[in-house]
Amino acid sequence: MIEEILPPAVRTAEAFDDDRPAPLFPEEEELIVHATGKRRAEFATVRACARRALGELGLPPTAVLRGKRGAPQWPGDVVGSMTHCKGYRAAAVARADDVTTIGIDAEPALPLSHGTLGLISRPYERAMLARLEDDAPEVSWDRLLFCAKEAVYKAWFPQTQRWLGFQDAEVQIGTDGTFTARVLEPAPNSPDGYHGRWLTRDGLILAAIAVTASPR
């Protein structure tokens, strides 16, 4: 499903449950030694997805550890992103020569909890959501905004190594399955904004960003 909103240079893998136990590298085991069974299952399945996606690039299985602020650490010539929510796990990777950064996020297609929208949105975005809800009330637009902003952060952080809050980017969502994000806190080595795609299906909302590398 996630591959539908990413370019061909990006390799993906996804899972909709944790029914098949996924083996972990010893270094990964150390990261979740005190985790609950549910957290362990999520952690293992999404890393199994990451290894499958890396295999599509011709790379051998490797541990996917956590770096600064929990960002996944990929092999040196690879960029990627991972996500998991109830009923869905996914990873997306690409060669750094082809794609400079990737950000993916998945969320349940349900409205945000009361009070959350005001924390993650700007006035323009709330006005936009009101218009979108009038046009297509069957979509959880507020959750889609949250999902898109998560994808923006996941694309932004590997490029800048800097935090980006929900209020630090302004997202415009199109009914055609696209969105754009304007970053309000510019940083070296990062674009001023991103273009992404989204879809909603089977009780899920997915958002993805992949920035194609400039030809050399």
N, C-alpha and C positions, 0 to 999 in steps of 0.2 A: 504493500500500500504506500509506504513512504517513498518508494522509488518513483511514483507518479509525479511527485512535486520536486524532484531533483534532476539535475542534468545528467546525461549519459556517462560523464567522466566519474561520477560518484557511484561507489559500490555500496550496497545496503544489505542488511539482514534484519529480520524482525521475528518476533514470537508473540503469541497471544496468551500464553500461560507459562507456568513453571513446572509442567508435568514431568519433564525429563531432567533429572538432576544433571547439572553441568559441572564438570571438574574444574578446579581452580589451581593456579600456580601457587606454590608456597608463599610467595610474596603477597599474593592477593589474599590468601587465607589470613595473613597477619593483619590485614586491614579490617577484617570483620570478625575477629576472634570473640568479641562480646556482642555481636549482632543477634537479633531475634531470628527465628526461623524464617519469617516472612521476608525480612530485610536480606537475609542471606540468599534466599531463593531469587529475589529480584536482582541482586548484585551478580550472582552467578549466571543467570540467564542473559542479562544484557551484555556481559563479557563474552559469553558464548556467541552472541550475535556479532560482537565486535570481531572476534576471531574468524567467524565465517566471512564477514565483509573484507577483512584483511586478506583472507585466502583468495577472494575474488581478484585482488590486486597481485596475486602470486607470492604473497608473503607467508612465512611459516607462523604457526601459533606462537604467541608471545603474551606475557603478562601485560595487562592494562592497569597501571597503577594510578594513583591520584597525585596530582601536582598542586601547585599553588591554588588556593581556594577550591580545591576539589576537582579541578579540571582534569580530564583524562590525559594521560601521557602516552602519546603515540610514537611509533618509530620515527626516526629523524626526518625522513622524506615524505611523511604522511601527515595530512590534516584530517580531523574527524570530529564527530559529536555523538553522544549517546543520550537516550531518554528512556524513561519508564514511568508508567502510571498504571492504575488498575486495569488489567486485561491487555496490556500492551508493553512490549519492550522493543527497542530498535537501536541500531548503530548505523552510521554512515561515514565512509572514509573515501579519500581520494589522494592521488599523488600531488604533492605540493607544487610540482611543475605545472599541473593542470588547474588546480583550484587552490586559492590562497586561504580560505577559511570556510568552515561549515558550522551551521547551528541548526539543530532540530529539536523540536519539543512536541510532546503528546500530552493531551489532557482529556479527561472525561467530558463528553458533550453535555455538560450541565451548567446552569447558571452559577456564577460566583457566590460565595457565602455573603450574607448581609454585611455591608460596610467595607468589603474588600475593594470594590470598584473605585471608591474615592481615594484609596491608598495607592493604586497602581496606574491611575489615569490622569490625564490633563484635561482642562475644560474643552478644548477642541475635540478630543477623543470622545468625551461623553456626549457632546452634541452629535458627532458622527454616529455613535452607537444608537442614539435615539432614531435617527433617520434609517439606519439599517434595520432596526427592529420593526419599523413601520413597513418596510419593503419585504422583509423575509423573517417573520416572527418565529419560524421553525428553527432558526440557527441561534445557538447560544453565543451571541456576538461579544458579550463581555468576557466570556471564557476564551474566545478566539483572540481577543486583544491581549489577554494575559499570556496565552500560548505564543503569540507572535513576539511579544516582548522578551519572553524567555529565550526564544530562538535568536533574537537580536543579541542578547547578552552572551550567549554561547558562541556566537560568531565574533563578537567584539573582544572578549577577554583574551583569547589566544593571540590576537594581533597587538594588543596594547598592554596586557598584564595589569589592567586597571579595572576597578569596580565600576559598574554602570547601574545606577538605580532605575527603578521603573519610571520615575519622573524625568529621567535624563534622556529619554528618547520619545519621540512623538510618532505614532504609527497611524498610517492611513490605510484602511482596509477596502478592497474592491470586492464587489459581488461576483467578479469573474474569477475568483480563486487566487488573486494576487494581493500583495500588500507592500507598502514602502515604509521605511523608517528613517526619520531624520534624527541624527544624534546631536544632542544639544550640549554635550560636553566633549568637544573635539580633543583628540590626543594624537601624538606622533604615530606614524605608521598605520593609521586607520582611516577609512573613508568617512565622509560626513554623513553617510546614510547607507541603507541596504535595500535591496529588492528581494522579496521572498514570495513564496506560494503557500497556499493552504488548501486543506480539504477537510470535510467532515463526513464520516461514514461509520455505520455500525456502532454508534454510541461513542465515537472518538472524534477529537479534533486534532489535526496535525498541522504544524507549521514548519517550514524549512527555508533556510538561506544557504546558498552556495555561491561564493564569489569566484568567477572564472579568472584565472591568471592571465595577465596581459602577455601577448606574444613577445618573444625576445628577439 
